[in-house]
Amino acid sequence: MKLSQQNAYYVALGSSFAAGLGLGPRAPGSPIVSQRSQNGYPQQLARLLDVSSFADMTSSGSTVHQVLNGGQWYIGPQVDALGPDTRLVTLTAGGNDVGYIGDLMFSAYRNRRGVLGFLCRLLWKGPKSLDQRDFDALDTNMRATLAEIRRRSPNALIIVATYPTLLSTNARCQELGLTDDQIKLMLPVGEKLAEITRIAAVDAGATIVDMAALSADHDVCGNEPWVNGAFPKIGTAFHPTFAGAQAMAQAIFSRIQEVSGALVS
């Protein structure tokens, strides 16, 4: 498989949930600030497909706006890797646009005893309500990004994967590190993020892999979680585990076979 930065057969776009933050060695040639792992779902998917060329542009901390326009540190637009020969594009992003994962992390830190908890309570006002988050901007940027992907790579299969489920209505466990009130506040944020992503993808004619639904029994408190809780021994808080990234890669791989059969790379 040839690693490429432009006009690759498979181009992966997105934030840390795609980049594989905390899932092992950094992907060769990737920017340090992107924290892009060799074990993120795009890397695993590329190996499953054995594609001829692959550009993993995912970057931890990226917003959908930055996927399209650049501006995350010194990193340019992720979409610049797309070209007319691109045949597969995956996109997983949006959580950073509405402060989803950051607020989960800081909420858990705020509940801790000691210096970390004290500083969070002192310096952080707390998570925003649902109405305070700019979902309209997320929707606009998601639609603009999908339109630009289609413009640059008109023959590509575009797959949009939603974020895996982190919280569920009845789930309560020590691993979450959150109070009941915090869970009730953050639960609809994840649901709204998934809803906007689904609708924008369908309207753009993209193919959905609904990890929010597929992982419903694999949240932080599940018997076989695909995502970490607040203070994992391995990996990153409120991010996919290796098993979660593997499940995402396999779900997308299976969807590709359903939609277009075996991709010829």
Summary of the structure (lengths in Angstrom):
residues: 265
radius of gyration: 17.7
end to end distance: 9.8
largest distance: 55.5
contacts: 967
relative contact order: 0.16
helix: 46%
strand: 11%
